[in-house]
Amino acid sequence: MDMFEALGQTKRREMVQIIAKNGTMTATQISRHFKVTPQAISQHLKLLCQANVLSMQRVAQMRLYSVNPKSVGEFNKWSNEVLQLWDNRLDRLDKIIEREKKKTGEKTNGN
């Protein structure tokens, strides 16, 4: 599963936001924010780790989850590329609209 597929589910996005806000957390701490079974939380965390959105570190008997900064960087890079593409498209559209306004204005003023 890739990062986008993993983040396509609302609960998983919420989990990432909670972990990002609070820092490293255990599954138990994360589960306190949701009304689902611990097994469901565990499955979501497993998928997020497989997609490299989260990283998991074992400390004694605990599993600590944190946001993987590399994935955040990859997502940020992708979203910036998409924003740039849209900015370029909208700039071209603005130029077309201005050109059409000038044509229409010339026809109106010339009559």
C-alpha positions as CSV (number, residue, x, y, z in Angstrom):
1,M,0.0,0.0,0.0
2,D,1.4,3.4,-0.9
3,M,1.1,6.6,1.2
4,F,-1.8,8.0,-0.8
5,E,-3.8,4.8,-0.5
6,A,-3.1,4.6,3.3
7,L,-4.2,8.3,3.8
8,G,-7.3,7.7,1.7
9,Q,-9.2,6.6,4.8
10,T,-10.5,9.2,7.2
11,K,-9.6,7.4,10.4
12,R,-6.0,6.9,9.3
13,R,-5.6,10.6,8.4
14,E,-7.0,11.5,11.8
15,M,-4.5,9.1,13.4
16,V,-1.6,10.8,11.6
17,Q,-2.8,14.2,12.6
18,I,-3.1,13.1,16.3
19,I,0.4,11.6,16.3
20,A,1.8,14.6,14.5
21,K,0.3,16.9,17.1
22,N,1.2,14.9,20.1
23,G,4.5,13.3,19.1
24,T,5.4,9.7,19.7
25,M,2.5,7.7,21.0
26,T,1.5,4.1,21.9
27,A,-1.4,2.4,20.3
28,T,-3.3,2.7,23.6
29,Q,-2.8,6.4,23.6
30,I,-3.9,6.7,20.0
31,S,-7.0,4.5,20.6
32,R,-8.3,6.9,23.3
33,H,-9.1,9.3,20.5
34,F,-11.4,6.8,18.7
35,K,-14.5,4.7,19.3
36,V,-13.2,1.6,17.6
37,T,-11.7,-1.6,18.8
38,P,-8.0,-1.9,19.7
39,Q,-7.7,-4.5,16.9
40,A,-9.0,-1.9,14.4
41,I,-6.5,0.7,15.7
42,S,-3.7,-1.9,15.4
43,Q,-4.7,-2.7,11.8
44,H,-4.7,1.0,10.8
45,L,-1.3,1.5,12.4
46,K,0.1,-1.5,10.6
47,L,-1.1,-0.2,7.3
48,L,0.3,3.3,8.0
49,C,3.6,1.7,8.9
50,Q,3.6,-0.4,5.8
51,A,3.0,2.7,3.7
52,N,5.9,4.4,5.6
53,V,3.6,7.2,6.8
54,L,4.4,6.2,10.4
55,S,7.4,4.6,11.9
56,M,7.2,2.2,14.8
57,Q,9.9,1.7,17.4
58,R,9.9,-1.0,20.1
59,V,10.9,0.0,23.6
60,A,10.7,-2.8,26.0
61,Q,7.1,-4.1,25.7
62,M,5.8,-0.9,24.1
63,R,5.4,0.0,20.4
64,L,5.9,3.7,19.9
65,Y,4.5,5.3,16.7
66,S,5.6,8.5,15.2
67,V,5.1,10.3,11.9
68,N,7.8,9.5,9.4
69,P,9.3,12.8,8.3
70,K,10.5,11.4,5.0
71,S,6.9,10.6,4.0
72,V,5.7,14.0,5.0
73,G,8.4,15.5,2.8
74,E,7.4,13.3,-0.1
75,F,3.8,14.3,0.3
76,N,4.7,18.0,0.6
77,K,6.8,17.7,-2.6
78,W,4.0,16.0,-4.5
79,S,1.4,18.6,-3.3
80,N,3.7,21.5,-4.3
81,E,4.1,20.0,-7.7
82,V,0.3,19.7,-8.1
83,L,-0.1,23.3,-6.9
84,Q,2.5,24.5,-9.4
85,L,0.7,22.7,-12.2
86,W,-2.6,24.4,-11.3
87,D,-0.9,27.8,-10.9
88,N,0.5,27.4,-14.4
89,R,-2.9,26.4,-15.8
90,L,-4.7,29.3,-14.1
91,D,-2.0,31.7,-15.3
92,R,-2.6,30.6,-18.9
93,L,-6.3,30.9,-18.4
94,D,-5.9,34.5,-17.1
95,K,-3.9,35.3,-20.2
96,I,-6.6,33.9,-22.4
97,I,-9.3,35.8,-20.6
98,E,-7.3,39.1,-20.8
99,R,-6.7,38.5,-24.5
100,E,-10.4,37.9,-25.1
101,K,-11.3,41.0,-23.0
102,K,-9.0,43.1,-25.2
103,K,-10.6,41.6,-28.4
104,T,-14.1,42.3,-27.1
105,G,-13.1,45.8,-25.9
106,E,-11.6,46.6,-29.3
107,K,-14.7,45.5,-31.1
108,T,-17.0,47.5,-28.7
109,N,-14.8,50.6,-28.9
110,G,-14.4,50.3,-32.7
111,N,-18.2,50.4,-33.4
